[in-house]
């Protein structure tokens, strides 16, 4: 697969993670958006509501369990070894508005990893950790202004 070796340049991503992702997803050209892969993995958010009742939101778990499991296990290692993902995890769990629990943060980072993999494989861009952290920096600048 073209650009497949670029996935291995992300610190914490190993051969098993890259091969597992590519084998479960298949040809990346079939997908028009990274959200389609999130849905394939069962990581899309669903809400249990009826009438006036508004239930909790959770992931659907309706996709490929093996893909979801491999991404989650890989994310634990990536957060431990990759400084950019570690900063994102710390930000998600300690932000003032709507802080996430640790597992919720890992799921959000799995979705982020899917978007990063999608951009690398589909568009051929190089991994840039600073570009990935721009979400945090933009919000920090907005708070100080």
Helices and strands as residue ranges (DSSP letters): H 4-7, H 15-25, G 28-30, H 34-41, E 45-50, E 53-59, H 65-81, H 83-94, H 102-118, I 119-123, H 129-132, H 134-144
